[in-house]
Amino acid sequence: MIPASSYLLVALILFCVGLYGALTKRHAIIVLLSIELMFNAVNINLVAFAKYGLFANMTGQIFSLFSITVAAAEAAVGLAILISLYRNRSTVHVDEMDLMKR
């Protein structure tokens, strides 16, 4: 039996790595991947609390499925916006995408 603290520690490390990547990297695809890492850390927390919570039920797992759906939609829309910005600005660096006009 794995204790809940192990799941929470893995989720904490994963969230911190994602936060570091989202705040410090310049490449837009790495920023999107870092946001996905943070979503996955939240999913681990939801499933861990659903299993080890005071009233163990399926609620955390259902919320995790909704979060995975939102993450998939975010990835699709984010990549579409990134491709559009690359075509207009010819760069994928986040700090050079501050203006939406040509």
BAMI-6970 format. One record per residue: residue in one letter; z, x, y of N, C-alpha, C, O in turn. Coordinates in Angstrom, 2 decimals. Each point is the difference from the previous one (the first is absolute). Example, Ala and Ser with C-alpha at 12.3 -4.5 7.8 and 13.67 -1.06 7.14 Angstrom:
REC residuo     nzz     nxx     nyy    cazz    caxx    cayy     czz     cxx     cyy     ozz     oxx     oyy
REC       a    7.80   13.19   -5.69    0.00   -0.89    1.19    0.00    0.90    1.20    0.66    1.04   -0.02
REC       s   -1.38   -1.39    1.07    0.06    0.82    1.19    0.73   -0.77    1.09    0.17    0.51    1.11
END
This chain:
REC residuo     nzz     nxx     nyy    cazz    caxx    cayy     czz     cxx     cyy     ozz     oxx     oyy
REC       m    0.00    0.85   -1.18    0.00   -0.85    1.18    0.00    0.90    1.25    0.90    0.82    0.18
REC       i   -1.90   -0.99    0.64   -0.12    0.79    1.23    0.78   -0.72    1.11   -0.19   -1.20    0.19
REC       p    1.05    1.90    0.53    0.77   -0.67    1.07   -0.88   -0.35    1.20   -1.06    0.59    0.21
REC       a    1.53   -1.54    0.55   -0.76   -0.46    1.17   -0.12    1.09    1.05   -0.97    0.03    0.75
REC       s    1.93    0.86   -0.69   -0.04    1.06    1.00   -1.19    0.94   -0.23   -0.51    0.58    0.95
REC       s    0.07   -0.43   -2.18   -1.17    0.84   -0.28   -1.26   -0.62    0.60   -0.82    0.69    0.60
REC       y    0.67   -1.99   -0.78   -1.15   -0.69    0.59    0.02    0.08    1.52   -1.02    0.23    0.64
REC       l    2.20   -0.41   -0.08    0.11    0.04    1.46   -0.25    1.40    0.54   -0.56    0.15    1.08
REC       l    0.98    0.87   -1.81   -0.25    1.37    0.43   -1.49    0.33   -0.04   -0.53    0.63    0.93
REC       v   -0.16   -1.05   -1.99   -1.45    0.22   -0.08   -0.71   -0.74    1.13   -0.91    0.54    0.62
REC       a    1.34   -1.78   -0.35   -0.61   -0.76    1.09    0.27    0.65    1.35   -0.87    0.00    0.86
REC       l    2.06    0.55   -0.67    0.33    0.67    1.25   -0.88    1.23    0.20   -0.53    0.22    1.09
REC       i    0.38    0.58   -2.13   -0.84    1.20    0.11   -1.45   -0.38    0.28   -0.65    0.60    0.85
REC       l    0.15   -1.61   -1.56   -1.37   -0.46    0.19   -0.22   -0.53    1.42   -1.02    0.28    0.62
REC       f    2.00   -1.04   -0.11   -0.12   -0.54    1.35    0.04    1.11    1.04   -0.75   -0.03    0.97
REC       c    1.62    1.02   -1.16    0.08    1.11    0.95   -1.27    0.83    0.01   -0.45    0.43    1.07
REC       v   -0.15   -0.19   -2.24   -1.27    0.73   -0.06   -1.09   -0.80    0.71   -0.81    0.58    0.74
REC       g    0.78   -1.89   -0.95   -0.98   -0.84    0.67    0.20   -0.04    1.51   -0.97    0.04    0.77
REC       l    2.21   -0.12   -0.34    0.29   -0.02    1.43   -0.38    1.32    0.66   -0.56    0.01    1.09
REC       y    0.86    1.10   -1.76   -0.39    1.31    0.51   -1.51    0.10    0.14   -0.51    0.48    1.01
REC       g   -0.21   -0.93   -2.03   -1.46    0.06    0.05   -0.58   -0.89    1.08   -0.97    0.37    0.66
REC       a    1.55   -1.56   -0.47   -0.52   -0.92    1.00    0.26    0.50    1.42   -0.80   -0.26    0.90
REC       l    1.89    0.97   -0.70    0.35    0.44    1.36   -0.58    1.36    0.37   -0.16    0.28    1.19
REC       t   -0.16    0.56   -2.15   -0.39    1.36    0.34   -1.46    0.35   -0.26   -0.50    0.95    0.59
REC       k   -0.17   -1.67   -1.43   -1.37    0.37   -0.37   -1.01   -0.55    1.01    0.23   -1.03    0.63
REC       r   -1.34    1.75   -0.50   -1.05   -0.40    0.93   -1.12   -0.77   -0.68   -0.67   -0.80    0.64
REC       h    0.46    1.02   -1.90   -1.11   -0.61   -0.73    0.34   -1.45   -0.31    1.07   -0.29   -0.54
REC       a   -1.97   -0.62    0.88    0.29   -1.44   -0.10    0.16   -0.45   -1.45    0.79   -0.90   -0.27
REC       i   -1.52    1.48   -0.66    0.13   -0.41   -1.39    1.36    0.41   -0.56    0.59   -0.74   -0.78
REC       i   -0.09    1.89    1.18    1.32    0.43   -0.44    1.08   -0.91    0.59    1.00   -0.29   -0.66
REC       v   -1.20   -0.17    1.88    0.94   -0.94    0.61    0.01   -1.31   -0.79    1.07   -0.56   -0.25
REC       l   -2.25    0.07   -0.13   -0.07   -1.23   -0.80    0.66    0.18   -1.37    0.68   -0.90   -0.48
REC       l   -0.88    2.05   -0.14    0.65    0.27   -1.28    1.52    0.10    0.15    0.74   -0.41   -0.89
REC       s   -0.29    0.94    2.00    1.44    0.08    0.25    0.61   -1.38    0.18    1.12   -0.25   -0.45
REC       i   -1.84   -0.64    1.09    0.48   -1.38    0.13    0.06   -0.67   -1.36    0.92   -0.78   -0.27
REC       e   -1.88    1.07   -0.59    0.02   -0.54   -1.37    1.21    0.54   -0.77    0.61   -0.74   -0.77
REC       l   -0.27    2.01    0.98    1.20    0.54   -0.63    1.26   -0.74    0.44    0.89   -0.26   -0.80
REC       m   -0.82   -0.08    2.08    1.16   -0.75    0.49    0.04   -1.40   -0.60    1.08   -0.49   -0.34
REC       f   -2.24   -0.16    0.19   -0.04   -1.31   -0.66    0.48    0.11   -1.44    0.74   -0.87   -0.47
REC       n   -1.13    1.93   -0.24    0.43    0.17   -1.38    1.50    0.25   -0.10    0.63   -0.44   -0.96
REC       a   -0.07    1.13    1.93    1.46    0.20    0.01    0.72   -1.32    0.17    1.02   -0.24   -0.64
REC       v   -1.55   -0.62    1.49    0.60   -1.32    0.18   -0.12   -0.81   -1.29    0.93   -0.72   -0.36
REC       n   -2.06    0.83   -0.32   -0.17   -0.72   -1.27    1.00    0.47   -1.04    0.54   -0.82   -0.75
REC       i   -0.28    2.11    0.69    1.00    0.52   -0.94    1.37   -0.57    0.32    0.74   -0.38   -0.90
REC       n   -0.40    0.31    2.18    1.28   -0.59    0.39    0.08   -1.47   -0.38    1.03   -0.46   -0.49
REC       l   -2.10   -0.28    0.72    0.01   -1.43   -0.33    0.21   -0.22   -1.50    0.79   -0.86   -0.39
REC       v   -1.48    1.62   -0.43    0.13   -0.17   -1.44    1.38    0.47   -0.47    0.59   -0.61   -0.88
REC       a   -0.08    1.69    1.46    1.34    0.48   -0.39    1.07   -1.02    0.37    0.91   -0.26   -0.78
REC       f   -1.01   -0.32    1.97    0.99   -1.01    0.39   -0.15   -1.27   -0.81    0.98   -0.71   -0.22
REC       a   -2.20    0.40   -0.22   -0.18   -1.18   -0.86    0.64    0.24   -1.36    0.51   -0.94   -0.61
REC       k   -0.54    2.18    0.13    0.57    0.29   -1.32    1.52    0.19    0.05    0.71   -0.49   -0.87
REC       y   -0.23    1.20    1.90    1.42    0.35    0.05    0.78   -0.79    1.04    1.17    0.31    0.24
REC       g   -1.76   -1.30    0.37    0.67   -0.75    1.06    1.13   -0.86   -0.52    0.24   -0.07   -1.21
REC       l    0.44   -0.59    2.13    1.12   -0.85   -0.36   -0.45   -1.16   -0.88    0.65   -0.32   -1.00
REC       f   -1.76   -0.30    1.37   -0.60   -1.05   -0.81   -1.37    0.49   -0.44   -0.98   -0.18    0.71
REC       a    0.92    0.81   -1.87   -1.25    0.59   -0.47   -1.00   -1.12   -0.34    0.24   -0.82   -0.88
REC       n   -1.37    0.82    1.60   -1.05   -1.00   -0.24   -1.35    0.61    0.34   -0.09    1.20    0.25
REC       m   -0.92   -2.01   -0.23   -1.38    0.47    0.20   -0.41    0.03    1.47   -1.15    0.34    0.30
REC       t    2.02   -0.67    0.62   -0.38   -0.11    1.40   -0.51    1.32    0.56   -1.02    0.02    0.69
REC       g    1.69    1.08   -0.98   -0.43    1.30    0.50   -1.35    0.41   -0.55   -0.80    0.60    0.70
REC       q    0.54   -0.94   -1.96   -1.29    0.34   -0.59   -1.12   -0.84    0.59   -1.11    0.49    0.17
REC       i    1.40   -1.74    0.15   -1.01   -0.85    0.64   -0.30    0.51    1.40   -1.17    0.06    0.41
REC       f    2.20    0.31    0.35   -0.22    0.58    1.32   -0.77    1.31   -0.10   -0.81    0.33    0.87
REC       s    1.06    0.43   -1.93   -0.73    1.24   -0.22   -1.49   -0.28   -0.22   -0.84    0.74    0.51
REC       l    0.51   -1.77   -1.26   -1.41   -0.36   -0.19   -0.65   -0.42    1.32   -1.15    0.36    0.25
REC       f    1.88   -1.10    0.58   -0.54   -0.35    1.32   -0.21    1.25    0.86   -0.98    0.10    0.73
REC       s    1.91    0.84   -0.83   -0.12    1.24    0.76   -1.19    0.83   -0.48   -0.69    0.62    0.82
REC       i    0.43   -0.60   -2.12   -1.17    0.71   -0.52   -1.28   -0.65    0.51   -0.96    0.70    0.31
REC       t    0.94   -2.03   -0.23   -1.17   -0.72    0.52   -0.23    0.34    1.46   -1.14    0.23    0.42
REC       v    2.20   -0.20    0.37   -0.11    0.36    1.41   -0.47    1.45    0.15   -0.80    0.30    0.88
REC       a    1.30    0.59   -1.73   -0.40    1.41    0.07   -1.47    0.17   -0.34   -0.68    0.83    0.60
REC       a    0.18   -1.60   -1.56   -1.42    0.09   -0.35   -0.87   -0.51    1.15   -1.03    0.59    0.31
REC       a    1.44   -1.68    0.31   -0.75   -0.52    1.15    0.07    0.99    1.17   -0.99    0.19    0.70
REC       e    2.15    0.42   -0.50    0.14    0.99    1.08   -0.89    1.21   -0.24   -0.58    0.54    0.94
REC       a    0.48   -0.12   -2.18   -0.85    1.15   -0.31   -1.47   -0.33    0.24   -0.74    0.82    0.55
REC       a    0.32   -2.00   -0.94   -1.41   -0.39    0.19   -0.34   -0.12    1.49   -1.02    0.51    0.45
REC       v    1.88   -1.17    0.30   -0.25   -0.16    1.44    0.12    1.34    0.72   -0.79    0.29    0.89
REC       g    1.78    0.52   -1.28    0.17    1.31    0.62   -1.19    0.91   -0.22   -0.43    0.70    0.91
REC       l   -0.10   -0.69   -2.12   -1.17    0.82   -0.27   -1.24   -0.50    0.73   -0.82    0.79    0.45
REC       a    0.69   -2.12   -0.33   -1.13   -0.55    0.76    0.08    0.40    1.47   -1.00    0.37    0.60
REC       i    2.19   -0.44   -0.03    0.18    0.41    1.40   -0.24    1.50    0.14   -0.61    0.44    0.97
REC       l    1.07    0.34   -1.93   -0.19    1.45    0.04   -1.49    0.36   -0.08   -0.45    0.90    0.72
REC       i   -0.30   -1.56   -1.56   -1.44    0.26   -0.09   -0.69   -0.37    1.30   -0.88    0.73    0.47
REC       s    1.26   -1.86    0.12   -0.58   -0.41    1.29    0.33    1.01    1.11   -0.88    0.35    0.79
REC       l    2.11    0.12   -0.74    0.37    0.98    1.01   -0.72    1.33   -0.23   -0.38    0.67    0.96
REC       y    0.21   -0.29   -2.21   -0.71    1.24   -0.28   -1.45   -0.08    0.44   -0.55    0.98    0.50
REC       r   -0.07   -2.12   -0.69   -1.40   -0.16    0.43   -0.13    0.05    1.51   -1.00    0.50    0.53
REC       n    2.01   -1.01    0.18   -0.07   -0.01    1.47    0.47    1.31    0.63   -0.59    0.46    0.98
REC       r    1.63    0.14   -1.53    0.61    1.18    0.63   -0.30    1.31   -0.72    0.25    1.07    0.55
REC       s   -0.77   -1.12   -1.77   -0.32    1.17   -0.82    1.22    0.89   -0.27   -0.12    1.22   -0.04
REC       t    1.26   -1.83   -0.14    1.22    0.74   -0.34    0.92   -0.89   -0.82   -0.04   -1.22    0.10
REC       v    0.88    1.86   -0.93    1.00   -0.74   -0.75    1.42    0.41    0.40    0.96   -0.33   -0.69
REC       h   -0.84    1.05    1.79    1.31    0.44    0.47    0.62   -1.11    0.84   -0.64   -0.57    0.88
REC       v    1.88    0.28   -1.17    0.68   -1.14    0.64    0.20    0.22    1.48   -0.12   -0.94    0.78
REC       d    0.43    2.16   -0.37    0.28    0.24    1.42   -1.26   -0.05    0.87    0.11   -0.06    1.22
REC       e   -1.30    0.07   -1.81   -1.23   -0.11    0.77   -0.56   -1.44    0.00   -1.07   -0.24    0.56
REC       m    1.78   -0.68   -1.17   -0.44   -1.40   -0.07    0.81   -0.88    0.92    0.33   -1.13   -0.37
REC       d    0.00    1.60    1.54    0.84   -0.78    0.89   -0.78   -0.99    0.86    0.60   -0.93    0.55
REC       l   -1.89    1.10   -0.41   -0.80   -0.93    0.78   -0.92   -0.78   -0.93   -0.56    0.55   -0.95
REC       m    0.41   -1.84    1.23   -0.84   -0.84   -0.84   -1.43   -0.10    0.54   -0.84   -0.63   -0.64
REC       k    0.57    1.22    1.78   -1.34   -0.06    0.54   -0.71    1.34   -0.17    0.64    1.00   -0.34
REC       r   -1.91   -0.98    0.55   -0.79    1.23   -0.17    0.17    0.88    1.16   -0.58    1.09    0.04
END
